[in-house]
Amino acid sequence: MAKPDTLLVDDEVPFVETMIKRLDKRGLNVISAHSGADALTQLDRHASVDTVILDVKMPGMDGLETLKEIKKRHPLKEVIMLTGHATVETAIEGMKLGAFDYLMKPCELDVLMAKVREAAKKKHDHDLKIEQARIDKLMLTRGY
């Protein structure tokens, strides 16, 4: 599988800058956003994004609101929630809204990378199934 394209969303600029460097070294193409609204704009611009690493606690549109909107506009994008302020309630809510997983800050980079790869593979597998269904439908309509 190709290098996953990942959107990192967090309002803490130094955290984002550090994480971009660390994730890039581990083979991810990383795009950043510093708010929920910015994340949605970036996803509209970059269709190749497989996974989103999304902070829960942000001013304005928080992570759960952003997750809802991502899943409405881009239902096959996989979202990993990342927070330093986790509660069981927000974790459960995030999973109900379609988050792929929920990790605590600071999390080990190897754990985050494993989750990103799993999420990217899940999205890739979904994309393949959709493409195969389109091919099958086309074949049927042409009588093959």
Order of alpha helices (4+ residues) and beta strands (2+ residues): beta-alpha-beta-alpha-beta-alpha-beta-alpha-beta-alpha
